[in-house]
Amino acid sequence: GEELLMKCLKNVKIPCSCIAPSLVRVPVAHCFGPPGHYKRKFCTVCRKSLESPAFRCEVCELHVHTDCILFACSDCRQCHQDGHLDHDTYHHHWREGNLSSSARCEVCKKTCGSSEVLSGMRCEWCGILAHAACYVIVTPECTFGRLRNMILPPSCVQLFSRNFSKLHCFRISENLQTESVSGASGKAALMCPCKVAIHCSKQTLKIFDGNDAVKRNQFRLISVPRIAKNEEVVEAALRAYYINDDQQEYELQTFTQQVLLSDDVINRNDAVEDSNLGSVFRESVPEAWIIRAKPKDEEVIRIYPAWLKVGMAYVSLRVNKDSTVQTVIKEVLPLLGRQVIQRMVLDNQELILNRLKDIRKTSVRQMNQTRFYIVENSKSIVQVNLFVGGLPPQLSPEEYTNILKEELAIKTNVVSVSHVYQAQGAVVLQISCFSEAERIYMLVKDTVVNDKPLNAVVIPAVMASKIPRNCCPLLVFVNPKSGGLKGRDLLYSFRKLLNPHQVFELTNGGPLPGFHTFSKVPSFRVLVCGGDGTVGWVLGALEEIRHKLVCSEPSVAILPLGTGNDLGRVLRWGAGYSGEDPYSILVSVDEADDVLMDRWTILLDAEEPAEGAENGIAEPEPPKIVQMNNYCGLGIDAELSLDFHHAREEEPGKFNSRFHNKGVYVKVGLQKISHTRNLHKDIKLQVDQHEVELPSIEGLIFINIPSWGSGADLWGSESDNRFEKPRIDDGLLEVVGVTGVVHMGQVQGGFRSGIRIAQGSYFRVTLLKPIPVQVDGEPWIQAPGQIIISAAGPKVLAFLKRMILIFKKIVPKHQPK
């Protein structure tokens, strides 16, 4: 048995949780989301199965128990520069375990994954898989794998993230952090009532590792025999905190519950038992223990070169009570090949040993994790970019500055407005002070201007000059409210597969922060994950900001998450997302071909009601412009959409599946089945400046794509010499009429098509009375007046199995008078 154990020991390649933190050259904190249940996953700290609620990092494939989260190694992916990182070459970022059973090693081609134990290695950038014994011979440099052309390289992203949590840096919703904290707090509450059992042979003890743990009431539980010696308890306590130092360097101190209320634990625990006096237990069993490091006259510390281009990982140096920061720098720099004195955060005259003693009082484990970095004396300019939205639109930069001064009390000596988006009511602040940036960010959340709450998003700076020539980064927008919980799962998957800085959650500031972040990128693509309404929202924002983008015509791909998903159907992305592998989706986007598609501008002018209107309004609405991608409906079609919209507003929690949504559409349709509107008497239609006589209809629909109402072909496939064959890029709209709800149902069942009325590029509709109108599924009641639809038609490029969109404006064939 011993022989077999020694043989296996030689094959152990993964460092344990005690040693792993010391092997990480540049520690990067993880970004933990809310606790959840993860089947067939394993904790990377204790290596046990995750049977109870656990945490996972939102950026990398790391899972930990609630009890183990404090001991997770800070080895998350480095996704951006922070002012010090100066290298452009990236190595593989290996993560152990949680691979599928079918995973195969890149080196030996054998199975390396398992659903029973934590095994196998995976690079979290390129996705390469290998055994723990094989990954060490893989070429260390990482090329980002199959998705290299769409990943935003970390060396091209700069973000000064001090004072901001990882959730803020990656724009992850605040509610995730709240849930995460509440989940952790609940676990701590379960642990606190534990008491020491004195009637059995085993004793359960609370162990604190320093003052900080005492103040937070965060402890570990250990179980030891009643007759255990001091050294045995110390050893168990160190093991509980994953500290592999010599136990002779530590000792236990006792304290009562009253000590927990004191800020100075040490002064109340001067009497410490000799570690050789036998059992730590007496007749009166203490409530808890605190583990302390014994004082030393000399220490050996490790000095790490902070992102210097040197070959060694660290330098070991012995310090005593006379060693200061300045003397350590003088001794270390020659060993690193540097002869110039560098400036450090610590004061030059500060005593190193005193600093170590202070850290040990705070936390023994923190001392075990503490590093001393020596950094170059480079003057880096602090620049935090903060996007602030929700402001009143169409104001001047000076007016926006005055609002921010009044509402947020910004300091103009460190805060400046770098970009203004007047149409959207948003600005980008450039802040040169970390504390001021944090203050403004927190204050914005509680600020309301003109009854509208403000929102703030921390955005990175993309250094476009560093992006490789063959790289076309993918800008991803996800609406987590679409598709039930699938939107949130896609957010996690895309953050893990790509750089999190290129994935934006639309409920957190909308699409504008993403487009601003990519405004200097010479070439990029866009992936929109959501329903047709979400696609229209993103494309509308793109149209408004296009003139400020270096890449003014980015291609757009769609991952349909909504109910109808008509645009996704036409572009062959499917009727709706049903759990396909996100990696395969990204590959499909990368392989897709471009195809041009028309977009339409709709002018709604109710200022002058038409003569003879029965219900003319005394105070007409101001003109407004909306963009159309799919279709525009008047009459019964829009009325059903409006009823569905009202039902969803009353009970939004029920509208979380396509099946339920379509059921509601059927229900509201049946309620209108006997309704008669005579729409043809309430409107007048002009196509390309020619009057068109309308047949007896209840609904009039302008269609741009051959899919309406969840995939129905409203125009039909029959040939007609009066009209051209419809295409999505011909610069023409098709006008179709429906006679009622029954007719619409027949069209959606494939039994009939609509009534073909006209085809053209410029339309004027005169409303004689208020009529329901919907554009791409967004309904409202339009007052009497004029509706003008003008076309912008590009030339076709290609139409293959997988397509993405390019929207391009040209001069309409007929200009409105």
N, C-alpha and C positions, 0 to 999 in steps of 0.2 A: 504494500500500500504506500509506504514512504517513497519507494522507487518511482511509482507511477505519479505520485504527487510532484516530485522533483522534475520528472520529465514534462509534466504539464506546465509547471512554473516557468520553464524556459520559453514557452510559447505565449506567455502573457505579455501583450503589447500595450494595453490600455492603462494609463496611470489611474490610481484610485482617487477618490474625491479629496483626500488629504493633500496629495501632491499636485494634482492637476492645476490649481490656481497659480502655483509658482512657475509653471511651464508656459503660461500665457504671456507673451511678450508685451502685447498691447491689450489690456483688459477693456472689454466693451460690455456694458450692462445689458441685460435682457429686457424685453418689453412684454411683460406678462399681461394677458387679458383676463377676463373673468374666469372663475373656476367652472369646470365642466366635466362631463363624463366622457372618457376616451377609451374605447374598446381596443383591446389587444395592443396597448401601448405600455411602455415601461419607463420608470423614473430613472433619469440619468445620474442621480446621486446615490440612491440606495439600490438601484437596479432591480427593484421589485415591481410587480404588476400594478397598474393604476386601477384599483378596484373601487376606490371612493373618489369623490370630486377632486380634481387636480388642476394644475395650471399648465399652460403651454405658452411659449414665446410667440408673439404675433409676427416675428421677423424670421425666426429660424425654427428648425424641427427639434425643439427642446421641450420635454415634458418632465414635470416634477410633482411630487406629493406636496400637499399643503405644509406638512411638517418639514419637508426638505428644501423649501424654496429659499430659505436663508443661506443654504449651503451650496446652491447652484453656482458653478464656476462661471465667472463673467467672461465668457468667450463667444459672445454673439457676433454676428457678421458686422464688419466695419463697412458701412454703406455710404460714408461721406468723409470728406476732409474737415478738420476742425481748426485749421490754422497752423498745424504742426506737421501733419502727414505730407511727405514730399516725394513719395515714390509712386510710379505708375504701373509697376508690375505686381500682380496679385498671385498669391499661392492658394492652393486648395484649402477650403475651410471645412475640415472634416467634422462630422457628427456621427456618433456611434448609435447603432440600433434603430428600432422602430421601422424596419424595412419590411416589404412584403415577402412572403415565403418564396415567391418566384424570382426575387432579385438575384442577379448573377454578377460575379466578380469580373471586373474588367481585366484582371491580370491572368487568373487561372481559368476563367470561364465557368467555374462551378458555382453552385448555389451558395449565397452568402447571407441571405435574409432568414428570419425566423419569426414566427408568431408566438413562440413559447419562451424565448429568452431575449435579452438585449445583445444582439450580435450584428456584425457587419458594419461597414463604414460608408458614408455618403458625403460627397462634397456638396455643400449647400449653395454653391454658385453654378457649377456646371452639371451637377447631378450624377457624376461618375460614382460607381459602386465598387467596393472591394472588401476582402476579408481584413480583419485586424492584423493578420500576419502578412498580407499582401500590399496594403496601401502604402507601406513605408518605401516600396520600390517604385511607386508611381512618380512620374516627373512632377516635381513640386509646383511648377508654374501652372496656373489655371487660366484657360482661355475662354471661360464662361460657356463652353459647350454649344449645343445646337441652337440655343437662343441668343448667341453672342451678338447678333446684328440688331436685336431689339432690346437688349439690356442696357440701361444707362450706367456706364462704368462709374464705380465709386470715386475714382480719381478725378472725375469731371464735376463732382458735386461738392459744394462747400456749405457748411452749416455750423455757425457758432452756437452750440447747444447748451452752454453752461446756464444754469438756473432753470432749464426746461427739462421736464421728464421725457422719456423716450416716447410716451404716448403723445405728447405735444409735438415732438419733432416729426413723427410719422403721421400726424393729423388723425389719430385714432380717437373715436368719440369718447367724451368724458365719462359717459355712463358705464363704459367698460371698466374704467379705473375704480369707480364707486363700487361696482359689483365685486371687483377683485378684492378691494379692501374689506368689504363687508363679509365676503367669504372667508378671508383669513382671520378676521376678528371672531367670527363664529367658532372657528376651530380653536382659537386661543381660549375662548370662554369654556369650551369643553374640557380643556386641560387644567384650568385653574383650580377647580374644586378638589383636585387630587390631594389626598392626605397620605402620610406615611403610615403603613400598617406595621404595628409593633408586635402583633400576635403570631406572625408567621416567620419562617426562616429567611424570607426575602424582604428587603426594604426598598421602597420606591422613594426616590429623592428628587426634589427640584434642584437643578443646577443652573445658576446664572454665570455668565462669563465676564461680567464687568458692570460698571456703573450704568452704562447705557441700557443693558438688558434689564437691570433692576428697575429703572425709571419706566421702561416700556412694559414691564412685567412679562417679558419674553424669556422662557426658560426651556430647558430640555429635561426630560425625565429619564432617570437611570435606575436600574434594578440591581442591587448588590446584596450579598448575604449579610445578616445582622452582625456577624462577627468579622466583617471585612476590615482590613487594615487601611490606614490612610492612603498608602500608595496604591492599593487596589481601587479605592474610590476615585483617586486622582486619575488613574489610568482609564477608568470607565467614563469619567467626565470629559477627558480629552478626546476619547473616542467618539463620544456623543457630539462633540463640536468639530469632528474631523480634523483634529490637530495631532500631528505625528511627531511632536517634539519629545525630548527626554522628560519623563514624568518627574525626575528629580528636580527639575527647574520650576515646578509649580507646587502650590499648596492650597489647602481648603480653608476658608474662613466661614464662620457661622454668623447668622444674624436672625433676629426675630421679625415678626410682621411689621413692628413699628419702624424698623430700619428701612423698609420699602418707601416710607414717606420722607426719608432723609436724602438730601443731595450729596452728603458726604458719608458714604458707607465705610470708608477706611477708618475714619476717626472713631467710629463706634465699634470697631472690630480690631482693636490693637492686640488683644490677647489671642494669640494663635497657638494651637497645640503643636507640639513637636511631632513631625511626621513619623517618628520612630516610637511613639508612646503607645502603640497598640491600636485598638479599635477606635474608630471615630465616634462610635455610639456610646452614650452614657444613659443614665436612668431617664434624663429628660432629653428626648429626641428633638433636635432643632427642626424648625419648619422648612428651612431651605438652606442651601449652601452657595457660596460664591467662590469661584476658582480664580486664584491670583498667581501671577508670575513672581517668583522670588527676585528681590533686588540683586543687581549685578554691578560690579565695578568696571567690567569690560563687556563689550558686545561685538558680534560680527554681523555687519549689515551688508545687504546686497545693493549695489548702485546700478540701475538700469539706464542705458543711453536712450533717452526718449526720442525715438524716431530718427536718430542719427544714422548715417549710412556707414555703420561699422559692422564687423563680422561677429563680434562677441555679443552674447545675450546680456550678461551682467558682469560686474566686478565685485568681488568680496573684499571687504575692508574691515579691519578691527578698529573700534573706537573706544575711548575711555572718557573719564569725567572731564578731561580738558579739551576734548575734540569739539571743534565748532564747525559750522557749515563751511566757512572759508577754508579751514585746514583740510577738510574732506575734499573740497573741490580741487585744491592744489595737488592733492595726492592722487585723485582719480583721473584728472585730465591727461596727464602723461601716459597713463595706461591705455587711454582711448585714442592716443595720437593727437591730442589737442594741447596747444600751448597757451591759449588765451583764456583768461578767467571769464567764466560765464555767469550771468545773473540768475539767481534762483529765487523761488517764492519765499523760502525761509530766509530770515535775517542772517547776514554773514557771521554775526557774533553769537548766534544762538547755539546753546550747548546741545549736541546730538543726544547724549544720554538722558537729559531732562525731557527731551521730546519723546523719546522711547518710553520713559516712565509714565508720562501723561497718557500716551496711547494705550498702554497696558491697563491703566486704571479704567479707561473707557470700555475696553473690550479685549479680552485675551485673543479671541479669534481675529479681531480687527488688527491686532498687532501681528498676528501670524500672516495676515494678508497684506500688510503695509509694505510699500515699496518706496525707495528713494530714487527719483529720476533726476538725471542731470540733463538740462535742456540748453539748446543754443539761445544766445541772447539776441534773438531776432525780434524786431518791433512789428508785431502783427496787429493790424487794425481791426478792432472789433466792429462787426457789422451784422446786426440782426435784422432780417427782413420780416416785417409783420404786415399781413394783408388784413385790412379792416373793411368789412362790408356792412350793408344795411343803412348807409348814409343817404340823405336826400339826393336824388339825381339832378344832373344838369346844373351843378354849381362850379364856380371857379376854384382853382387851387387855393387862393387866398381865403375864400369862404370855407372850404373844407378845413384849412388850418385853424381858422377862428373857432369852428365847431369843436375841433379836437382840443383846443386850448380851454374852451369853456366847459366841455363835458369830461375830459380826461386830464386836464391840467398838464399837458405835455410840456416838456422842457425843450425849447427850440434850440438850445445850444448842443443837445445830443440827439434830437429827433428832427428829421426832415421828411417831407413828402416827396418821394422819388418818382412815383407814377400815380396818375389820376385816371380813373375810368368813370367819366361823367355820366354816360348813359346808364351805367349799372349802379351808380352811387357807391363807389368803392375807391379806396386809395391804398397805396403800399407805403408803409413807413420804413425809413432806414434809421436804425437806432444804434448808437455807438456806445451804449452803456448797458451791461447785462441786467443790473437791478432795475433800471428804468424800463427795459423791454419786458421784464417779468411783471412789473407793476401795471403797465399799460395792458398787457395781455389779460391779467386777472380782472382789471377794472372794466374792460370792454364787456365782459360777460354779464355784468349787472347794469349796463348803460342802455337807456332807451332814448332815441331821438325821433321826434314827431310820431310817437306811439309805435315805433318800430325798433325792436331790439337790434343792437349791433352784434357782429360776430368777428372773431379774430382767428387767423390761421398763421402759424409759423411756416414760412416757406424757405426752401433752400435756394442757393444761387448756383445755377448750372453754368459751368465754364465751357462755353461752346467751342472754344479754340482747342480744347483737349479731346474732344470727341473724335474717335477714329473716322476716317473718310468713309469706310464701308459700313458704318454704324448708323442705323435709322431707328432711334429709340421709340418705344411704344408708350404712348400716354394713355393710361387706363382710367376710365371713369366707371364707378360702380354705384348703383342705387341700391342700398341694402334693404330698402322697403319693397323692392320688386321681387317677385318670385318667392314670397314667404321668407324663409331663412336662407335661401340659396344665395342671395346677394351677399350676406355676411360671410358665408363659407367661401365664396369666390374672392372676397377681399383678402381673407387669410391666405388662400392659395396663390393669388397673384403677388402678394407681398413677399411670399416665400420663394416663388419662382423667378421674380424680377427684383429690381432694386425698389424697396418700399417707397422711395422718393418719387417714383413715376406712377404710383397708384393713388388715386384720389377718391375719397368718399363724398358723393354728391350732397349728402345731407349735412356736410360740414363745410359750408361756404359756397357750394355750387361748383360749376365748372370753371369759373374765372380764375381761381388760384392756380389750377393746373395749366391753363393756357398762358398765364403770366409766367409761371416757372419755365415753360418751354418757349417763351417768346423769342429767345436768341438762338435757339437750336436750328441749324440750317435745314435739317430734314428730319421729320418725325411722322409717325402714324398715330392714329387714335383708335382705341377700342372702347365702345360704349356698351355697358352691361345694364340693360333695363328694358322697359317697354317702349312702345312708339312715342309716348309722351316724353319719356326720358331722352330718347334720341332727338326729338324735336327741341328739347331744352338745350342740349349740348350744341346742336347745330345752330340754333339761334344765337347762342353766346359766341360761337365761332364766327358767325357772320358779322357780329357787332365788333369783334376784336381783330378781325382778319387783317386790317390795315396796320396793326401794331406787331404782327408776327413776321419774323424773317422767312419762315416757311408759311406763306399765306394760304396755301391750298393743301393742307395735310389730308391724306387718305383716311377714311373712316370705316371701321369694321363694326359689326353689330353682334352682340350676344343677347338674343331675345329672352327677356325675363318677364314680360308682361302677359296680358290676356290675349289680345288679338295678334300682335307681332306680325302685322302685314308686311312691313318693310323687310323684316328678317326673312320672311317666306320668299319674297321676290328675289332677294339677294342670295338665296339658297343657304342661309345660315340656320334654317329649320323653323318649325312652328313654335318652338320654345325650348329652353334649356331644361334638360331632364337628368342632370348629374354626370355629364360627360367629363372625361379627364381634362382638367384645366391645362395641363401641359400639351395635350393634343390640340386643344383650341388655339393655343399660342402658335403652335407649329402651322396650323391651318391659316392663321392670320399672316404668318411670315411667307407662306407659299401663295397667298391670294394674288389675283391680278386686279388691276385698277379698271373701273368702269365709270364713266361720267353719268351723272343723273341730274335731271332738272330740279330746280327749286323755284318756288313761286312766292311772290309778295302780294299780300292782300291788304288793301286800304279800306278801312271801315270808316265812312264819313256820314255821321248823322246830324250834321249841322243844319242842313236845309231839307226838311221832309218834303217829299214829292207832293205836287199839287193834287188835291183830292183825297189825301190820306185821312182816314177816319180818326185815328188816334195820334195826331201830331203832338209832339212833346214840346212843352213850353221852354224847357232848358235842355237843349240837345247836348249829347255827349261830345266831348272833343274827339277829333279824328285819331285813330290809332292804326298802327301797322303790325301785322303778324306774318310770320313765315309759315309756309305750308310745304310739307314733303310728300304726304300720302294722298289725302283727299280733303275736300271741304263739302259739308252737307248742310242743306237748308230744309226745314220742315220736319217730317216724321222721323227721319234718321237722327237729326240733332235732338229732337224731343226725347227719344229713347235714351240717348247718351246723357241728356240732362237729368232725367229721372234716375238713371244709374248713378250719376255723380252725387245727387242728393242722398240716395240711399247709402252710398259709401261714406259720406260725411257724417251721417247719423250714427253709423256703427262701423268705424274703420277697422276694428279688430277682427271682424268676420271676413273681410275681403283679403284673404291671404292665400288663395288658391285659384287657379284658372277655372276649375270645375265649378266652384261656388260663384265666381264672377259671371260665368256664362249662364248659370242658372238664374241669377238675378236679371240678366238681360232678357231671358225668356219670359220671366214673370212680368216685367214692366211692358214687354211687347204684347202679351196676352191682354193686359189691361187696356191697351190702345187698339185692339183688333177691330172694334166697331167705330173707331173714331174717323170722322170725315173733316178734312181741312180745306180742300179746294185751293191748294197752294198756287195753282196757275192763275187764279184771280187776284192773288195778293202780291205778286211780283211781276216785274218785266225784265227780260233778258236781252242783252245786246252782245253779239259775238263778233269780234274784229270789226266793230262799228256798223254791224248790220243787225236789225231787229229780228228776233227769232220768236215765232209763235209757239207757245207751250201747249202740249196736250194736257188732258185732265190728269193731274198727278197730285200726290200728297208730299213728295220729297224730291228735291233736286240735288244732285251730287256731282261735284267736279272731281275727277279721279286722275291722279298722276302715275299710279302704279297699277298693275293688273292683279291687285289683291285688295279686297274690301271685306270688312266684317269677319275677320278671322279666316281669310283664305278664299273667299268667294270671288268669282270672276264676274263682276257687275256688267262689264261691256260685252262680254261673250266672245266666242271664237269664230262666229260666222263671218264670212267675207261680205263686205258691203262696198259697192263702187262709190258711194257718196263720201266715204271717209278713208283716210290712210290707216294702215295697220298700226296700232298703238305701240310706242316704245317709251322707255323711261328717259330717253335722251333726245327725243325728237323736237323739243321745244313746244309741244302741244299738250293741251288738256282735253280730256274727253268729258262731255256733259251727258249725264244719264238721269232718267226719271224713274221713280217707283210709285206705284198706285196705292200702296198701303203696307201694313204690317204683314199681311198674308203674302203679298208679292215679295217682300224682303225675305221672308222665310223660305219661299220657293227658290229665290236666288242663292241663298246660303245652303240649301239642300242640293243645289246643282240641277234643278228641274227647269229653271227659266233664267233669263238674263234681264237686265234692265232695258228701259226704253231709250234707245239712242236718239239724242237730240241734236248735238252739235260737237264740233271739234275746232279748236282755235288756240290762239296765244294771248288774246286780250279780251277781257270780259267785263261788262258793266251790268250789275244787277241792281234794280231799283226796288226797294222794299216799300210797300204801301201801308204796312202795319207792322207791329213788333212780331218778329218771327224767331224761333229757335235756330241757332247756327252752331256748328261744331267744326273745328279745324284740327285734324289729327287726334280726334278723341277728346278735345277740350271744348266743352259746350258752354253757351251762354244765350241770353235773350238779346237780340240785336234790335235797336230802335229803328223806326222808319228812316230811310235815307239811301245812300249809295254804297255799294260794295264793288270795288274795282280790283280785279285780279290780273296781274301782269306777269309775263313769262321771262325766264332766263334760260335759254337752251344751249348747252354745249354740244360738241360733236362726240360721237361714241368712240371709245378706244378699244375695249375688249369686253367680252362677256363669257367667263369660264365658270367652272364648277364652284370655285370659291372666289368671291369678289369683295372688294372694299370700295368705298365711295370717294369720289373727288367732286366737290361742288365748286362750280365756276360760273361767275356771272358774265353774261353778254348783253348786248343792247336788245331790248324786246323788239319784235317785228312791228308792233303798233304801239305808239306812245299815247298815253291818255291825254285828252284835251283839257 
